[in-house]
């Protein structure tokens, strides 16, 4: 099962040079994970993290290779 989301690079993601500040990619990645669970698994992060015994989904390891900068207005597929 494939799951792809395209993020529009907004002003909030960028540094003064209008290039995505690299930690923002990890926020976008987390957004993709949240969307996947809500849209395809039927279990939202809100539901996972509020009340009960469900503690969410751990991230064991994460890394990125930055091949080229993303700029304000770009559409980035994840």
MDAnalysis code that builds the backbone (N, CA, C; Angstrom):
import MDAnalysis as mda
import numpy as np

u = mda.Universe.empty(234, n_residues=78, atom_resindex=np.repeat(np.arange(78), 3), trajectory=True)
u.add_TopologyAttr("name", ["N", "CA", "C"] * 78)
u.add_TopologyAttr("resid", np.arange(1, 79))
u.add_TopologyAttr("resname", ["UNK", "UNK", "UNK", "UNK", "UNK", "UNK", "UNK", "UNK", "UNK", "UNK", "UNK", "UNK", "UNK", "UNK", "UNK", "UNK", "UNK", "UNK", "UNK", "UNK", "UNK", "UNK", "UNK", "UNK", "UNK", "UNK", "UNK", "UNK", "UNK", "UNK", "UNK", "UNK", "UNK", "UNK", "UNK", "UNK", "UNK", "UNK", "UNK", "UNK", "UNK", "UNK", "UNK", "UNK", "UNK", "UNK", "UNK", "UNK", "UNK", "UNK", "UNK", "UNK", "UNK", "UNK", "UNK", "UNK", "UNK", "UNK", "UNK", "UNK", "UNK", "UNK", "UNK", "UNK", "UNK", "UNK", "UNK", "UNK", "UNK", "UNK", "UNK", "UNK", "UNK", "UNK", "UNK", "UNK", "UNK", "UNK"])
u.atoms.positions = np.array([
    [0.855, -1.170, 0.000],
    [0.000, 0.000, 0.000],
    [0.903, 1.236, 0.000],
    [0.752, 2.088, -0.985],
    [1.502, 3.333, -1.028],
    [0.666, 4.484, -0.505],
    [1.335, 5.445, 0.079],
    [0.654, 6.633, 0.591],
    [1.550, 7.825, 0.316],
    [1.080, 8.753, -0.494],
    [1.858, 9.930, -0.845],
    [1.049, 11.185, -0.559],
    [1.713, 12.148, 0.023],
    [1.113, 13.451, 0.303],
    [2.038, 14.503, -0.267],
    [1.480, 15.540, -0.860],
    [2.282, 16.651, -1.353],
    [2.076, 17.845, -0.439],
    [3.179, 18.401, 0.041],
    [3.127, 19.580, 0.902],
    [3.537, 20.810, 0.110],
    [2.772, 21.866, 0.234],
    [3.135, 23.156, -0.331],
    [4.053, 23.845, 0.666],
    [5.228, 24.265, 0.210],
    [6.157, 24.965, 1.094],
    [5.620, 26.372, 1.328],
    [5.358, 26.653, 2.568],
    [4.788, 27.941, 2.974],
    [5.854, 28.789, 3.666],
    [5.527, 30.041, 3.860],
    [6.424, 30.986, 4.509],
    [6.885, 30.457, 5.864],
    [5.994, 29.821, 6.607],
    [6.314, 29.314, 7.949],
    [7.409, 28.255, 7.933],
    [7.629, 27.595, 6.808],
    [8.645, 26.549, 6.709],
    [10.035, 27.094, 6.396],
    [10.120, 28.360, 5.988],
    [11.347, 28.896, 5.394],
    [12.149, 29.800, 6.319],
    [13.435, 29.864, 6.005],
    [14.319, 30.816, 6.664],
    [14.300, 32.114, 5.840],
    [15.057, 33.146, 6.236],
    [15.015, 34.415, 5.496],
    [15.434, 34.314, 4.031],
    [16.151, 33.242, 3.657],
    [16.543, 33.055, 2.252],
    [15.458, 32.352, 1.443],
    [14.290, 32.135, 2.053],
    [13.143, 31.464, 1.423],
    [13.418, 30.006, 1.084],
    [14.306, 29.381, 1.865],
    [14.634, 27.964, 1.736],
    [14.094, 27.264, 2.976],
    [13.562, 26.051, 2.808],
    [13.011, 25.324, 3.954],
    [14.108, 25.112, 5.007],
    [13.810, 25.529, 6.223],
    [14.685, 25.288, 7.368],
    [14.579, 23.808, 7.672],
    [15.702, 23.077, 7.636],
    [15.670, 21.614, 7.608],
    [14.831, 20.934, 8.689],
    [14.753, 21.427, 9.946],
    [13.880, 20.721, 10.898],
    [12.405, 20.714, 10.474],
    [12.007, 21.653, 9.631],
    [10.615, 21.701, 9.177],
    [10.251, 20.474, 8.348],
    [11.240, 19.861, 7.668],
    [10.953, 18.628, 6.919],
    [10.438, 17.542, 7.862],
    [11.015, 17.467, 9.058],
    [10.592, 16.442, 10.005],
    [9.171, 16.705, 10.511],
    [8.802, 17.968, 10.616],
    [7.411, 18.295, 10.950],
    [6.486, 17.846, 9.829],
    [6.905, 18.064, 8.577],
    [6.098, 17.642, 7.426],
    [5.979, 16.115, 7.398],
    [7.083, 15.424, 7.691],
    [7.062, 13.959, 7.723],
    [6.085, 13.467, 8.790],
    [6.126, 14.077, 9.963],
    [5.195, 13.680, 11.018],
    [3.750, 13.914, 10.590],
    [3.512, 14.981, 9.859],
    [2.174, 15.260, 9.344],
    [1.708, 14.142, 8.405],
    [2.636, 13.646, 7.581],
    [2.303, 12.542, 6.679],
    [1.906, 11.306, 7.483],
    [2.661, 11.010, 8.541],
    [2.352, 9.851, 9.388],
    [0.973, 10.020, 10.024],
    [0.700, 11.219, 10.552],
    [-0.618, 11.469, 11.162],
    [-1.739, 11.303, 10.142],
    [-1.555, 11.857, 8.942],
    [-2.575, 11.738, 7.896],
    [-2.789, 10.279, 7.501],
    [-1.703, 9.512, 7.391],
    [-1.821, 8.095, 7.034],
    [-2.686, 7.348, 8.040],
    [-2.385, 7.531, 9.318],
    [-3.150, 6.806, 10.340],
    [-4.614, 7.227, 10.351],
    [-4.877, 8.504, 10.185],
    [-6.269, 8.957, 10.208],
    [-7.028, 8.522, 8.958],
    [-6.422, 8.691, 7.780],
    [-7.127, 8.449, 6.525],
    [-7.162, 6.983, 6.102],
    [-6.129, 6.210, 6.443],
    [-6.067, 4.835, 5.944],
    [-6.200, 3.770, 7.024],
    [-5.860, 4.109, 8.244],
    [-5.981, 3.143, 9.323],
    [-7.275, 3.389, 10.105],
    [-7.747, 4.634, 10.070],
    [-8.962, 4.971, 10.795],
    [-8.725, 5.216, 12.278],
    [-7.511, 5.583, 12.609],
    [-7.133, 5.799, 14.005],
    [-6.297, 7.077, 14.071],
    [-6.907, 8.174, 14.449],
    [-6.211, 9.464, 14.453],
    [-5.212, 9.555, 15.599],
    [-4.225, 10.442, 15.441],
    [-3.264, 10.667, 16.517],
    [-3.966, 11.230, 17.746],
    [-4.983, 12.044, 17.555],
    [-5.733, 12.571, 18.693],
    [-6.335, 11.422, 19.492],
    [-6.900, 10.461, 18.790],
    [-7.499, 9.300, 19.450],
    [-6.424, 8.446, 20.134],
    [-5.264, 8.332, 19.488],
    [-4.174, 7.540, 20.063],
    [-3.626, 8.153, 21.343],
    [-3.587, 9.475, 21.401],
    [-2.889, 10.149, 22.488],
    [-3.789, 10.662, 23.608],
    [-5.086, 10.506, 23.484],
    [-5.973, 10.989, 24.544],
    [-6.746, 9.832, 25.143],
    [-6.620, 9.703, 26.414],
    [-7.389, 8.697, 27.145],
    [-7.096, 7.276, 26.745],
    [-7.067, 6.429, 27.693],
    [-6.909, 5.008, 27.405],
    [-5.467, 4.551, 27.411],
    [-5.290, 3.349, 26.903],
    [-3.991, 2.694, 26.970],
    [-3.156, 2.852, 25.711],
    [-3.652, 3.561, 24.734],
    [-2.942, 3.733, 23.469],
    [-1.930, 4.868, 23.600],
    [-0.688, 4.568, 23.312],
    [0.377, 5.534, 23.524],
    [0.949, 6.116, 22.246],
    [0.347, 5.888, 21.133],
    [0.847, 6.443, 19.886],
    [1.754, 5.487, 19.144],
    [2.507, 6.047, 18.217],
    [3.394, 5.275, 17.357],
    [4.811, 5.794, 17.561],
    [5.710, 4.970, 18.074],
    [7.071, 5.456, 18.314],
    [7.867, 5.584, 17.017],
    [8.739, 6.556, 16.984],
    [9.699, 6.680, 15.896],
    [11.025, 6.167, 16.437],
    [11.501, 5.079, 15.884],
    [12.725, 4.461, 16.372],
    [13.947, 5.119, 15.758],
    [13.870, 5.431, 14.475],
    [14.995, 6.042, 13.788],
    [14.461, 6.827, 12.608],
    [15.075, 7.962, 12.342],
    [14.670, 8.769, 11.194],
    [15.892, 9.534, 10.691],
    [16.016, 9.598, 9.380],
    [17.118, 10.352, 8.785],
    [16.691, 10.843, 7.405],
    [17.397, 11.839, 6.919],
    [17.099, 12.398, 5.598],
    [18.392, 12.708, 4.858],
    [18.333, 12.563, 3.559],
    [19.391, 13.050, 2.690],
    [18.808, 14.218, 1.913],
    [19.398, 15.372, 2.052],
    [18.899, 16.568, 1.383],
    [19.597, 16.713, 0.041],
    [18.855, 16.449, -1.021],
    [19.427, 16.458, -2.365],
    [19.435, 17.844, -2.998],
    [18.473, 18.654, -2.643],
    [18.362, 20.010, -3.176],
    [17.462, 20.804, -2.236],
    [17.650, 22.100, -2.160],
    [16.796, 22.894, -1.274],
    [15.376, 23.008, -1.815],
    [14.440, 23.081, -0.911],
    [13.050, 23.377, -1.272],
    [12.816, 24.839, -0.941],
    [12.082, 25.501, -1.801],
    [11.883, 26.937, -1.653],
    [10.413, 27.282, -1.501],
    [10.177, 28.473, -1.010],
    [8.836, 28.994, -0.832],
    [8.021, 28.785, -2.106],
    [6.860, 28.136, -1.979],
    [5.978, 27.896, -3.120],
    [6.166, 26.553, -3.787],
    [7.259, 25.840, -3.482],
    [7.470, 24.520, -4.061],
    [6.442, 23.531, -3.517],
    [6.181, 22.495, -4.297],
    [5.346, 21.378, -3.862],
    [6.253, 20.176, -3.678],
    [6.296, 19.669, -2.436],
    [7.221, 18.597, -2.083],
    [6.437, 17.319, -1.816],
    [6.702, 16.248, -2.589],
    [6.000, 14.975, -2.335],
    [6.668, 14.212, -1.196],
    [5.855, 13.580, -0.362],
    [6.341, 12.717, 0.725],
    [5.696, 11.365, 0.571],
])
